[in-house]
């Protein structure tokens, strides 16, 4: 079992739809959580950090559930430009330092 | 320009050759990372560095060597390239430990080993 797991998708949704992704993590010592976006053949870029109280950035809302060890990303009013792969990332302590663990990503296709 | 750069962007080499991928960042971030990305595996950590002269293995370090004599540079060397090392390589730096802990990625190097 991978330490960070995501549904690979693809999620095909029409423009204007609301779509949600979940990500589960297995290490309860994980401390920081992020969603990154990666466009085809490009580098990953930070979409948003995920805070315990949940946080929102425009059409994007992230939630963290420590008890169940999952994080979620909700995208409202999907745009064509939202088509990308969304990576769940967890930062956890290891051997006196910290390590970022990446999920394999969830592909989103927003259709006209 | 400020940021994180990688060179070369594309590289074709032959099995057995030594290849060095360069990574340079201008933010003076302490942490730097090397990842490879392959279909079905996502991003896998090869090596990371917490500061100059401090490096440590990641998930898939075999066949790779790193060094970090200066904070801004973190080269990755494939000592004797193999076909299984054909991949896209991303370098990243992080402002960890900080409030944001964001990782910033370079544009990637696409390596083909024949």
Interface residues (C-beta under 8 A of the other chain):
Chain A: X32 X34 X36 X41 X42 X43 X44 X45 X46 X49 X87 X89 X91 X95 X97 X98 X99 X100 X102 X103 X104 X105
Chain B: X33 X35 X40 X41 X42 X43 X44 X45 X48 X50 X56 X58 X88 X90 X94 X96 X97 X100 X101 X102 X103 X104 X105 X106 X107 X108
